[in-house]
Amino acid sequence: MQRESYRDFDATELYCPKCKRSVPVRKRLLLILQNGDKYDYTCAYCGTSVGNKVVIEKDNTRLFI
């Protein structure tokens, strides 16, 4: 039986093509999808989008208010 050693990673620094170096990033919710959430990572200095990720919900229980 193998245990999960982690659930999810969040990037703290990514390469920015405009700044031409590794920079701190800001994570923001971009879309709420039926099976999970899509996040966008932007450069903390120039605001360029440097990546994205989709976090898939294991259970499909959601609460919308």
C-alpha positions in Angstrom: 0.0 0.0 0.0 1.5 3.3 -1.1 0.7 6.5 0.6 0.5 9.9 -1.0 3.5 11.9 0.0 2.1 15.2 -1.3 -1.2 16.5 -2.6 -0.3 19.6 -4.6 2.7 21.9 -5.4 2.5 25.6 -5.7 5.3 27.4 -7.6 7.0 30.3 -5.8 9.4 31.2 -8.6 9.3 30.6 -12.4 11.3 31.8 -15.4 9.9 35.0 -16.9 10.7 35.4 -20.7 10.3 39.2 -20.5 12.5 39.7 -17.4 14.9 36.9 -18.7 15.4 35.4 -15.2 13.7 33.4 -12.5 11.2 35.6 -10.6 8.7 35.4 -7.8 5.2 34.7 -9.1 1.7 35.5 -8.0 -1.0 32.8 -8.2 -4.5 33.8 -9.1 -7.7 31.9 -9.8 -8.4 32.1 -13.5 -11.4 29.7 -14.1 -13.7 27.5 -12.0 -14.2 24.4 -14.1 -16.6 21.5 -13.6 -13.8 19.1 -12.5 -11.4 21.6 -10.8 -9.9 25.1 -10.8 -7.5 26.6 -13.2 -4.8 29.0 -11.8 -2.5 31.4 -13.6 1.0 32.3 -12.5 2.1 35.9 -13.3 5.5 37.6 -12.8 5.6 39.7 -9.7 7.6 42.4 -11.5 6.1 42.8 -15.0 2.8 40.9 -14.8 3.6 38.6 -17.7 1.8 35.2 -17.5 4.5 32.6 -16.9 2.5 29.5 -16.4 -0.8 27.9 -15.3 -2.1 24.7 -13.6 -5.4 22.9 -13.1 -6.2 21.5 -9.7 -8.6 18.6 -10.2 -11.0 17.9 -7.4 -11.0 14.3 -6.3 -14.6 14.5 -4.9 -17.1 16.5 -7.0 -18.6 18.2 -4.0 -18.8 22.0 -4.4 -20.6 24.7 -2.5 -21.7 27.7 -4.5 -23.2 30.6 -2.6 
